[in-house]
Amino acid sequence: MAGYRRLRDRVHRRAFLSGMVAGGRGMGMGLVLAACTTSPPTHVPATQKVGAPTLKVGGSFREAVTTDPDTFDPHVTSDPASSAVFANIYSTLLFQDFDKTYKPLIVDRMDVGQDNKTLTFTLRQNVKFTNGDPLDATAVKFTFDRLKQIGTKSPLFETANNFAAIDVVDPRTVRITLNSPQATIFHDLATEYAGILSPKAVNQAGERYARQPVGSGPYSLEDWKTGQEVTLVRNAGFAWPEPYYENSGAPYIERHRFRVIPEPATTQQLFDIGELDVLILSTANVGKYDQNPKVKTYKLPVSGISYVGFNCRKAPFDDRTVRQALSHAIDKDEIVRVALGGELGQVINTPLPPSVWGYDENLGQYNYRYDPEAAKLLLAQLGYRPGPDGVVGRQNLGRA
């Protein structure tokens, strides 16, 4: 949930609000609530106004994950609980800005060859891992070579297999050559699974690296109580956040804690009594905090969609007219209203939601609008008729 992750990072690095934060998932829309408290924020902007309160390092940001992370090695997992944690541990070459474009993060410059197969990255100076080692071109090459070798469980394994070569041009320059042009390459290099690893840390830890990760992100691993809680501690040397942050330095929130809580009801209870600072909203509690003066609501776009797909190889869905009729018969607005509480989703008419790069609103003209009468007429053309119980069916083909 990229939009939520950005808000979470803002809480870490800017603390524009302290206290509770709640987020929601849906069909292209998320809902985030943040509590307003009287306590001073725990993160200082890069330029502080005269007379503003002095902000100090301290405090914790607490959230729940439903399962225990399986590893903090991004090359051997696709587990959401794991990636939610190690997104704070590693830095990536690129990031996606709020305008959906991909921009340099720990690189000063990126160049794409005319063949769209050669990507050259010039790294920022003085970026370091938390063990003190420099994040240089050798580390980038090591990371992606390793991903190709052992990354079968990573969401980026196919991307890595498209790397024909990874060359160190000089200590600050790395060149990636693709076997073929890849439209998603910038997106993939901006995900947490493309975080750059410390070669020294990986080699020293060996099989223990899963529990001893070393990156260059705003936080590092302090403690992992299996099945209970993961604790991250601030990286005091961090100085390369996304440029939209006012604070260009390390986070002021000292620790980020992830508690393993499988039950949603328990998570909400802990949120309500102030033991958690974030909650993912559902239709069961979407309106619960509307009148709470300590909570502020934010709506954020998410990158996921929900849809009904047809197996076009099996009857009756192998008939295009049947598919058209069913598309006219589905009231998507009603689904959002009832199943998603009216707030945890939005109707979209394209294969991509507006939050994803490549979205084209013009494709909506090809959408099948909700029209039950049109659906009935199309089915009638194929011999479908309502039975005594009102269910539409066709003799010898069963009911649809």
Secondary structure, DSSP 8 states (H G I E B T S, - for coil): -HHHHHHHHHHHHT-SS-S-EEEE--SS-EEEEEE--SS--S---SS--TT-----SEEEEEEEESS----S-TTS---HHHHHHHTTT---SEEE-TTS-EEESSEEEEEE-TTS-EEEEEE-TT-B-TTS-B--HHHHHHHHHHHHHH-TTSTTHHHHHTEEEEEEEETTEEEEEESS--TTHHHHHHSGGG----HHHHHHHGGGGGGS---SSSEEEEEEETTTEEEEEE-TT-----TT-S--S--SEEEEEEEE---HHHHHHHHHTTS-SEEEE-TTTTTTTTT-TTEEEEEE--S--------TTSTTTTSHHHHHHHHHH--HHHHHHHHTTTTS-----SSS-TTSTT--GGGGGG-----HHHHHHHHHHTT-EE-TTS-EEETTTEE-
